Amino acid sequence: MPKETAVYTHGHHESVLRSHRWRTAANSAAYLIGELRPGLDVLDVGCGPGTITADLAALVAPGRVTAVDAAQDVVDQARAYAGERGVQDVEFGVADVHALDFPDDSFDVVHAHQVLQHVGDPVQALREMRRVCRPGGIVAVRDADYAAMTWFPRVPALDGWQTLYDRVARANGGEPDAGRRLHSWARLAGFTDITCTATSWCFATPAERAWWSGLWADRTTSSSYAEIAVAGGHATAEQLSAVAAAWQEWGAQEDGWFSVLNGEILCRAT
């Protein structure tokens, strides 16, 4: 069975987790909520710090939720968050989505948010998600599409950021434009009943701009992404500082607006 070969571009620096902790079922899995009901068994792949996981657990209680991620430290954070929320019937573990350690037909719903863009073989990942999903169940996947991100005003150095991120992510074995490819990958994985949608995040208020630009400025200079960009010869530390400054420049614009397009698929297992 194939194992993970890609490098997670962002890592788990505080600036990354600042973004991940903002995510909820309402703002990041609304396309799935209508399929959920009490008593379902759910697998949350790539759970991160567990904010979406906890919401899913509340929606399917008393159903069982299993949450996995590739990194033990962030799994520990997710477990602690669930405890703080008082969420029960959730189990946590470390797993590789290419080779999930669960029997066939174990779950009613298998969910992955912003995962397939970072893995070495997204089609194999979907095959595994399909394998552990019960017949009639749902595999739900949502991923951003970096080339489709757009913003105003066009601070020139942010165009450089988009190009740089694409180069670093691909060198790590990922696919930064995963959102547009989910349908194709699902068909290659053997799904035939696929519902495709797209939704976006939008950051335009002063608070939203400050938060989004600040976390990306910090991520550009201080996260694993920054280290990989320099070590791989994609950018110098000085160039990354200039990109971080461009993020702050954009965030200070009173008419600033940024949109992140996300592709979504609901695949019925057979």
PyMOL commands that set and color helices and strands:
alter all, ss='L'
color gray80, all
select helices_A, chain A and resi 14-20+25-28+30-33+51-60+72-85+116-118+122-131+146-148+156-171+178-188+206-222+224-231+237-251
alter helices_A, ss='H'
color red, helices_A
select strands_A, chain A and resi 42-45+65-69+90-94+107-113+133-144+150-152+193-203+257-268
alter strands_A, ss='S'
color yellow, strands_A
deselect
rebuild
show_as cartoon
